Amino acid sequence: MPKLKQAHGNWVAGDRFWDRETELGLFCDRLEEGANLLLVAQRRMGKTSLMKETSRRMGDRYTCVFVDFQEAASAQDAIAELSVALQPHKGLWNQTKELFSSILDRVEKIGIDEIGVTLRAGLTAGNWAAKGDRLFTILASADKPVVLMLDEVPILVNRLLKGDTFAITPERRAAADAFLSWLRKNTQAHQGVVRVVLSGSIGLEPVLRQAGLSATVNNFSPFDLEPWDEPVAKECLHALAEEYGVHLRDGVESEMIRRLGCCIPHHVQMFFDQAYVHCTRRKTTELLPADIEEVYNTGMLGARGHAELTHYEDRLKTVLGLEKLPLAIEMLCEAAVSGALNVDALRVLGGEYSFDDEGTTDVEKYILWVLEHDGYLTKKDDEYVFVSSLVRDWWKNSHGMFFVPVSQREVL
């Protein structure tokens, strides 16, 4: 029986990279063929782990560069992050230092964090694109083909588009367009030599669609990363139990999967972690079906689960902005409390809102599209229901106490 150590929310590779062999093979095949990829998946599905494991397995034939744009808020920040990410690759880094020699005159005397700060200070709105072009030329000169993995691109683009006010302005749209057009230009100029992967914890397409910029990434092929199927999730739970000496009795793993409703890898491991804590506190190695309800309600839906799941609301604000967010929250509350969101309920909810520049029906359609695209809801028959039972129950616990479902309202 295989064993597996817990990931504890971090990306994993090597022996801790569980299954995904089919997806990994397809992903590597696409890159071998020279494709630029847009890695699409819900949060916590394992996108970063897939990229890291790809780097590990392809590293003998490709120069794999991973760049995290989590903290980037401008094109200058993005170029600085890309430059710093080349430091582990000696030949590329030496050329990068030459490119920024006027900025990094003390590069050997400062740490990696200070290098990034120094680069940001030296890059301007007028020179970042030219410096970025030179960086791509440097990448194309590597002795092996390059796979450039850009993580959290949607967060960066969203910041470019909306700033701190979550509102798109013509100036912000122009800045986002300039960055994405620069990226598109360079992926085309170095096609087959530099492969680029875009990924992030919020969907890129909903962000771009708001600003009419979807065409800027149409040279990237979507690559969907789906949840685990039930057999894979069960094997993961057994491997974790084997590693930590927990005995799963009488179909416990089936009950855990039923509670989750959707086998998002991080949620599967999070549920096991809560069950392991439950057993440890009770000084037992036996996990019974009767334990699962308590673990789910007090662990998964408790304080720890709240800390892990609040990002579902946070990323809605990031994508939809402050004006559309209240309606989206009500739509999700209706789906959580009533069990589904139907057309009649949507008509009532939408009737309570008005929007400055758009009709309510158009806003409703856009919100539904975002909720489907980013994995909150799925359409079942003529209704919308939560994809994940865990997210549904968490949403109901967090927002449902004071929410009155449409069926119980007095509608005039």
Secondary structure per residue as TSV (DSSP state, phi and psi in degrees):
chain	resnum	aa	ss	phi	psi
A	1	M	-	360.0	124.4
A	2	P	-	-67.5	156.8
A	3	K	-	-118.0	155.6
A	4	L	-	-145.9	128.6
A	5	K	-	-83.9	149.2
A	6	Q	-	-67.4	148.2
A	7	A	-	-87.6	-26.7
A	8	H	T	53.6	41.8
A	9	G	T	84.5	-4.4
A	10	N	S	-93.9	162.5
A	11	W	-	-70.1	155.3
A	12	V	-	-132.2	158.9
A	13	A	-	-153.0	170.3
A	14	G	G	67.4	-134.1
A	15	D	G	-64.5	-20.7
A	16	R	G	-93.9	0.4
A	17	F	S	-85.1	107.0
A	18	W	-	-91.2	121.2
A	19	D	S	56.9	-135.1
A	20	R	-	59.1	20.2
A	21	E	H	-64.7	-39.0
A	22	T	H	-64.1	-49.6
A	23	E	H	-62.8	-41.3
A	24	L	H	-62.8	-42.1
A	25	G	H	-62.0	-44.8
A	26	L	H	-64.5	-41.4
A	27	F	H	-61.7	-47.2
A	28	C	H	-65.1	-38.3
A	29	D	H	-60.6	-44.8
A	30	R	H	-60.5	-41.8
A	31	L	H	-68.1	-39.5
A	32	E	H	-59.0	-34.3
A	33	E	T	-78.6	-4.2
A	34	G	T	92.3	12.9
A	35	A	-	-75.8	149.1
A	36	N	-	-94.4	133.2
A	37	L	E	-121.0	143.9
A	38	L	E	-110.5	105.0
A	39	L	E	-80.7	115.1
A	40	V	E	-114.0	127.1
A	41	A	-	-172.6	161.6
A	42	Q	-	-64.3	163.6
A	43	R	T	-62.8	146.5
A	44	R	T	70.8	17.7
A	45	M	S	-87.4	-13.8
A	46	G	S	104.9	26.2
A	47	K	H	-63.4	-47.7
A	48	T	H	-64.0	-40.3
A	49	S	H	-62.1	-39.7
A	50	L	H	-61.8	-42.7
A	51	M	H	-67.6	-42.0
A	52	K	H	-65.1	-41.0
A	53	E	H	-69.5	-35.7
A	54	T	H	-60.5	-43.9
A	55	S	H	-59.4	-41.9
A	56	R	H	-64.7	-42.0
A	57	R	H	-80.9	-27.1
A	58	M	H	-100.0	0.1
A	59	G	T	-62.9	-20.9
A	60	D	T	-78.8	-19.6
A	61	R	T	-114.8	-14.4
A	62	Y	S	-134.6	151.1
A	63	T	E	-88.8	108.7
A	64	C	E	-101.0	123.0
A	65	V	E	-120.3	122.6
A	66	F	E	-108.2	126.7
A	67	V	E	-125.6	128.9
A	68	D	E	-105.9	118.4
A	69	F	-	-96.4	17.8
A	70	Q	T	-52.8	-40.1
A	71	E	T	-98.2	-1.8
A	72	A	-	-77.4	139.0
A	73	A	-	-128.4	1.2
A	74	S	S	-151.3	166.6
A	75	A	H	-62.1	-36.5
A	76	Q	H	-60.7	-43.0
A	77	D	H	-59.4	-42.7
A	78	A	H	-62.3	-43.5
A	79	I	H	-65.6	-38.5
A	80	A	H	-63.8	-44.5
A	81	E	H	-62.9	-42.1
A	82	L	H	-62.0	-42.7
A	83	S	H	-62.1	-47.4
A	84	V	H	-63.6	-34.2
A	85	A	H	-65.6	-16.2
A	86	L	T	-84.4	-6.5
A	87	Q	T	-58.2	-38.1
A	88	P	T	-66.5	-14.9
A	89	H	S	-103.6	98.1
A	90	K	H	-53.8	-49.9
A	91	G	H	-62.1	-43.6
A	92	L	H	-68.2	-38.3
A	93	W	H	-67.4	-38.3
A	94	N	H	-60.8	-41.2
A	95	Q	H	-68.4	-35.7
A	96	T	H	-64.9	-39.9
A	97	K	H	-63.5	-37.5
A	98	E	H	-64.1	-41.2
A	99	L	H	-59.7	-38.5
A	100	F	T	-107.2	27.7
A	101	S	T	-58.7	-35.0
A	102	S	T	-69.8	-20.8
A	103	I	T	-95.8	-41.7
A	104	L	-	-99.6	51.0
A	105	D	T	-70.0	-17.0
A	106	R	T	-119.2	30.5
A	107	V	G	-57.6	-35.0
A	108	E	G	-74.3	-13.6
A	109	K	G	-102.1	-1.1
A	110	I	S	-122.4	156.0
A	111	G	-	-78.3	174.4
A	112	I	H	-63.0	-37.3
A	113	D	H	-64.9	-40.7
A	114	E	H	-68.7	-30.6
A	115	I	H	-61.0	-46.2
A	116	G	H	-60.8	-43.3
A	117	V	H	-63.1	-42.0
A	118	T	H	-64.7	-41.8
A	119	L	H	-63.9	-43.3
A	120	R	H	-59.2	-40.9
A	121	A	H	-65.4	-29.1
A	122	G	H	-91.2	-11.2
A	123	L	-	-94.0	141.1
A	124	T	-	-128.4	171.4
A	125	A	T	-61.5	-21.2
A	126	G	T	-92.5	-17.3
A	127	N	T	-121.4	-5.4
A	128	W	H	-63.6	-39.4
A	129	A	H	-65.9	-43.2
A	130	A	H	-64.5	-42.5
A	131	K	H	-63.5	-39.7
A	132	G	H	-64.6	-39.2
A	133	D	H	-59.4	-43.2
A	134	R	H	-64.8	-36.4
A	135	L	H	-62.1	-42.4
A	136	F	H	-64.1	-36.8
A	137	T	H	-63.9	-39.2
A	138	I	H	-63.0	-45.3
A	139	L	H	-58.7	-42.6
A	140	A	H	-66.9	-17.4
A	141	S	T	-88.0	-2.9
A	142	A	S	-59.1	153.5
A	143	D	S	-72.9	-12.6
A	144	K	S	-128.6	152.4
A	145	P	-	-55.3	150.1
A	146	V	E	-106.1	137.2
A	147	V	E	-112.2	111.6
A	148	L	E	-102.0	111.6
A	149	M	E	-104.2	112.6
A	150	L	E	-106.2	108.6
A	151	D	E	-97.1	149.9
A	152	E	S	61.1	34.3
A	153	V	H	-61.9	-41.5
A	154	P	H	-60.5	-34.2
A	155	I	H	-64.2	-45.4
A	156	L	H	-60.7	-48.9
A	157	V	H	-62.6	-39.3
A	158	N	H	-62.9	-39.7
A	159	R	H	-66.3	-40.1
A	160	L	H	-61.1	-41.0
A	161	L	H	-74.8	-37.3
A	162	K	H	-120.9	-15.0
A	163	G	G	58.7	-150.7
A	164	D	G	-84.2	-10.6
A	165	T	G	-97.8	-2.7
A	166	F	T	59.0	31.3
A	167	A	-	-126.4	131.7
A	168	I	-	-80.3	129.0
A	169	T	-	-119.4	161.7
A	170	P	H	-56.6	-38.1
A	171	E	H	-67.6	-41.9
A	172	R	H	-68.6	-39.1
A	173	R	H	-61.6	-41.2
A	174	A	H	-62.7	-38.3
A	175	A	H	-66.6	-42.9
A	176	A	H	-65.7	-42.0
A	177	D	H	-61.2	-41.7
A	178	A	H	-63.0	-43.2
A	179	F	H	-66.3	-47.4
A	180	L	H	-67.7	-36.4
A	181	S	H	-66.9	-37.4
A	182	W	H	-61.4	-44.8
A	183	L	H	-64.7	-44.1
A	184	R	H	-59.9	-45.6
A	185	K	H	-57.7	-43.7
A	186	N	H	-75.5	-33.5
A	187	T	H	-65.2	-34.5
A	188	Q	H	-74.0	-39.6
A	189	A	H	-66.1	-29.5
A	190	H	T	-117.5	27.7
A	191	Q	T	-54.6	132.3
A	192	G	T	88.2	-17.7
A	193	V	T	-106.7	-42.0
A	194	V	E	-118.2	113.1
A	195	R	E	-94.2	138.1
A	196	V	E	-119.9	134.1
A	197	V	E	-115.5	128.4
A	198	L	E	-107.8	135.4
A	199	S	-	-149.6	167.3
A	200	G	-	177.7	165.6
A	201	S	S	-85.4	-8.4
A	202	I	S	-122.3	155.3
A	203	G	-	-68.4	134.8
A	204	L	H	-74.2	-40.5
A	205	E	H	-60.6	-43.5
A	206	P	H	-59.8	-36.7
A	207	V	H	-65.8	-45.9
A	208	L	H	-69.9	-36.1
A	209	R	H	-62.0	-36.7
A	210	Q	H	-58.5	-35.1
A	211	A	H	-101.3	3.6
A	212	G	T	68.4	34.8
A	213	L	-	-115.1	17.3
A	214	S	G	-58.8	-32.0
A	215	A	G	-66.6	-17.9
A	216	T	G	-68.9	-16.1
A	217	V	G	-120.2	20.9
A	218	N	T	-76.2	-0.8
A	219	N	T	-94.2	7.4
A	220	F	S	-104.7	132.5
A	221	S	E	-88.2	126.3
A	222	P	E	-64.6	140.8
A	223	F	E	-130.6	108.4
A	224	D	E	-85.8	132.0
A	225	L	-	-109.0	109.0
A	226	E	-	-88.3	164.9
A	227	P	-	-62.7	161.7
A	228	W	B	-62.4	150.2
A	229	D	-	-83.4	171.0
A	230	E	H	-61.3	-43.8
A	231	P	H	-60.1	-40.1
A	232	V	H	-65.9	-42.4
A	233	A	H	-62.7	-40.2
A	234	K	H	-64.6	-41.5
A	235	E	H	-63.2	-37.8
A	236	C	H	-63.1	-46.0
A	237	L	H	-61.7	-40.1
A	238	H	H	-67.0	-39.2
A	239	A	H	-66.8	-40.0
A	240	L	H	-64.1	-43.7
A	241	A	H	-62.3	-38.6
A	242	E	H	-64.3	-41.0
A	243	E	H	-65.4	-38.6
A	244	Y	H	-105.7	10.3
A	245	G	T	67.3	34.0
A	246	V	-	-102.8	134.2
A	247	H	E	-101.1	115.5
A	248	L	E	-87.2	117.7
A	249	R	-	-107.1	143.5
A	250	D	T	51.1	51.4
A	251	G	T	75.3	25.7
A	252	V	H	-57.4	-42.5
A	253	E	H	-63.7	-35.4
A	254	S	H	-65.5	-39.1
A	255	E	H	-68.2	-36.3
A	256	M	H	-64.5	-43.3
A	257	I	H	-67.9	-36.9
A	258	R	H	-61.9	-41.2
A	259	R	H	-64.6	-40.8
A	260	L	H	-68.5	-40.9
A	261	G	S	79.7	-27.4
A	262	C	S	-148.2	128.4
A	263	C	B	-88.8	65.8
A	264	I	-	-68.7	124.2
A	265	P	H	-49.9	-45.6
A	266	H	H	-65.1	-36.4
A	267	H	H	-68.1	-36.4
A	268	V	H	-61.8	-47.9
A	269	Q	H	-69.5	-35.5
A	270	M	H	-62.2	-40.5
A	271	F	H	-65.1	-42.9
A	272	F	H	-62.2	-42.5
A	273	D	H	-58.7	-43.3
A	274	Q	H	-65.3	-37.2
A	275	A	H	-67.3	-39.0
A	276	Y	H	-64.6	-42.6
A	277	V	H	-61.6	-41.7
A	278	H	H	-57.5	-47.4
A	279	C	H	-66.6	-42.1
A	280	T	H	-62.3	-43.4
A	281	R	H	-65.5	-27.7
A	282	R	T	-97.5	6.3
A	283	K	T	52.6	48.6
A	284	T	-	-137.2	154.6
A	285	T	-	-106.8	3.1
A	286	E	E	-97.5	125.2
A	287	L	E	-112.6	116.0
A	288	L	-	-107.7	158.6
A	289	P	H	-54.5	-33.5
A	290	A	H	-65.4	-21.9
A	291	D	H	-78.6	-23.2
A	292	I	H	-66.4	-39.4
A	293	E	H	-61.1	-43.2
A	294	E	H	-66.0	-43.4
A	295	V	I	-61.3	-42.5
A	296	Y	I	-65.6	-47.3
A	297	N	I	-74.1	-39.6
A	298	T	I	-92.1	-28.1
A	299	G	I	-96.3	-61.5
A	300	M	I	-67.0	-38.7
A	301	L	S	-99.6	3.7
A	302	G	S	-89.0	-155.6
A	303	A	H	-61.4	-42.5
A	304	R	H	-64.1	-45.9
A	305	G	H	-63.1	-37.3
A	306	H	H	-60.8	-42.9
A	307	A	H	-63.3	-34.9
A	308	E	H	-78.8	-27.9
A	309	L	H	-105.2	-8.5
A	310	T	T	-63.0	-19.5
A	311	H	H	-61.6	-23.2
A	312	Y	H	-63.2	-35.9
A	313	E	H	-79.6	-40.2
A	314	D	H	-58.8	-42.9
A	315	R	H	-73.3	-23.4
A	316	L	H	-63.9	-43.6
A	317	K	H	-61.6	-38.9
A	318	T	H	-61.7	-43.4
A	319	V	H	-82.4	-45.9
A	320	L	H	-88.9	-24.7
A	321	G	H	82.5	172.1
A	322	L	H	-71.6	-28.0
A	323	E	H	-72.3	-41.8
A	324	K	H	-89.3	-18.3
A	325	L	H	-57.0	-45.5
A	326	P	H	-58.2	-40.4
A	327	L	H	-66.3	-40.7
A	328	A	H	-61.4	-41.0
A	329	I	H	-62.9	-42.1
A	330	E	H	-65.6	-38.5
A	331	M	H	-62.8	-41.3
A	332	L	H	-70.7	-36.2
A	333	C	H	-62.6	-42.8
A	334	E	H	-60.3	-44.2
A	335	A	H	-65.5	-35.1
A	336	A	H	-76.4	-46.7
A	337	V	H	-77.0	-42.4
A	338	S	H	-87.4	-16.0
A	339	G	S	97.1	-16.2
A	340	A	-	-166.0	156.7
A	341	L	B	-112.3	117.3
A	342	N	-	-111.7	175.9
A	343	V	H	-62.6	-41.2
A	344	D	H	-63.4	-44.2
A	345	A	H	-64.7	-39.3
A	346	L	H	-63.2	-37.9
A	347	R	H	-63.8	-39.8
A	348	V	H	-68.7	-46.4
A	349	L	H	-62.6	-45.9
A	350	G	H	-65.1	-28.4
A	351	G	T	-66.5	-14.0
A	352	E	T	-91.3	1.7
A	353	Y	-	-128.1	153.7
A	354	S	-	-139.1	152.3
A	355	F	-	-129.2	144.6
A	356	D	S	-61.2	-48.4
A	357	D	S	-113.6	0.3
A	358	E	S	-137.5	153.4
A	359	G	-	-74.6	149.7
A	360	T	H	-60.3	-39.1
A	361	T	H	-61.7	-42.4
A	362	D	H	-64.3	-39.0
A	363	V	H	-65.6	-42.6
A	364	E	H	-59.1	-44.9
A	365	K	H	-62.5	-41.1
A	366	Y	H	-66.8	-43.8
A	367	I	H	-61.1	-44.2
A	368	L	H	-60.3	-40.7
A	369	W	H	-62.5	-43.1
A	370	V	H	-63.1	-45.0
A	371	L	H	-63.8	-34.2
A	372	E	H	-74.5	-47.3
A	373	H	H	-58.8	-41.3
A	374	D	T	-94.1	9.9
A	375	G	T	84.7	18.1
A	376	Y	S	-80.0	-53.6
A	377	L	E	-121.3	157.9
A	378	T	E	-136.2	151.5
A	379	K	E	-86.7	127.9
A	380	K	E	-128.8	113.0
A	381	D	T	58.8	-120.4
A	382	D	T	-108.3	20.0
A	383	E	E	-128.6	164.7
A	384	Y	E	-112.2	130.1
A	385	V	E	-128.6	159.4
A	386	F	E	-65.6	140.4
A	387	V	S	-69.6	-44.8
A	388	S	-	-105.6	125.0
A	389	S	H	-65.5	-34.2
A	390	L	H	-62.5	-48.1
A	391	V	H	-64.4	-38.9
A	392	R	H	-59.4	-48.8
A	393	D	H	-67.9	-37.3
A	394	W	H	-64.8	-43.0
A	395	W	H	-63.1	-40.9
A	396	K	H	-64.1	-43.3
A	397	N	H	-65.7	-37.4
A	398	S	H	-80.2	-34.1
A	399	H	H	-123.2	-11.9
A	400	G	-	-84.2	-13.5
A	401	M	T	-59.3	-41.8
A	402	F	T	-107.3	11.1
A	403	F	-	-91.8	129.7
A	404	V	-	-101.8	115.4
A	405	P	-	-62.1	154.3
A	406	V	G	-57.4	-35.7
A	407	S	G	-63.0	-19.2
A	408	Q	G	-105.5	4.5
A	409	R	S	-91.4	154.3
A	410	E	-	-90.8	100.6
A	411	V	-	-95.6	124.7
A	412	L	-	-80.0	360.0
